[in-house]
Amino acid sequence: MVAGCRHTARGFKDGEEVLTLEHPQQIFPEQGGVETGDYIHIHGAPEIKMAIQPEIPGGIGTMAVAVNMIPQVLNSAPGMKTMADLPAPGVIMSDIRELLQKK
C-alpha cells in the first residue's frame, strides 16, 4: 500500500545545481508522527529559513493559479496551449474584465 510519494526537481545554471525542490506528500501524515508544513531554505547572504505550519493545502494553490490564468487563456490565440506557451501567472487585483483584450 502506497502511503505517499516524494517529488524532486533540480535547477541548473552553467552545469551546476543551483536550486532543489523537494515535495514530499503523505497520506494521513499525522498517523506517522510527521509534522507537516511548507519550508523554504535559501543558502546565501543572508541565509533565509522560513516555515509555514500547517502547510497551505495544494488544492488552494492549484485553484488560485487556474483562476488567475483566465485572462491569459482568453487572450491567447486558438489552439492547444501549455503553461510554457502563456505569460507567467500573477495575482489578479482588479476587475478581470479590464485584463481582457478586445476582439
N, C-alpha and C positions, 0 to 999 in steps of 0.2 A: 504494500500500500504506500503510495507516494504521500508524503506529508509536507512537501514544499519543493522549492527549486531555488537556484541561485543564478541570476543573470549577471554577466560581467562584460563590460565594454572598456576598450582602451583607445586612447587618442595618442597619435604620434606626430612629432614635428621633427623634420630632418632625421628620421630614423630612430629618434629617441622617444620613449614613452613619457608623455607629459601629463596625461590625465587617465585616471582609473575610476570607473563607476562600478560599484558592487551593489547589486539589488537583490538581497535575499527575500524570499517570500515563504511563509509558513502557514499551514492551516492550523488554527487554534494555537498560536504560539504560547499563550498563557498556560496551556496544559503542559508544555515542555519547559516552563520556567523561563521563557525568552521574553525579555523586556523590549518592546518594540519602540521604534522612533525613527525619525529622519535625521541623519547625521552628515555633516559636511566637515571635512578636514582639508584645509589648504596649507600645504607646506610652502612657506615663503617668508617674506619680511614685510609685515608682521605675519606670524603664523595664526591661522584662524581655525577655531574649533567651535562648531555650532551643533546644538541638539534640539530637536523639536519632539516633544513627547506629550501625548501619544502621537504617532505618525499621522500625516494627512492622508486620509483614505484615497487610494489610487483612482477610484471611480470619480471622485470630485475633480481631480486634475484632468482626467480624460474628458469629462463633460465641459470643463472650462475651456480647454483647447478647442473642442468641437464647436462650441458656441462662438468663441472669438475668431474662428476661421470662416464664419459665414460670409463676411464681406469679400474676403479673398477668393472664395469659391464662386460666389455670384459674379464677381468682376472678371473671372478668368475666361479664357477662350473655351469653346466647347471641346470635349474630349476627356479621356481618362487622365487624371492628374494624381501625382503623389505629393507628399509633403515637400519633397525636394523641388517640385515644379512651382510651388507657391511661395509668396513672401513669408518671412518668419512671422509666427503668430505674436500678437500683442494684446494687451487688455483693452477692451472697449469701454471708454469712459464717457461716451456721448450717445446721442441717438444714432442707432445703427444705420438709419436711412441716410444720414449725412456722409457715410463712407461708401455708398453705392454709386457706381458710375452711371451716368445717364446713357441709355441705349436707344 
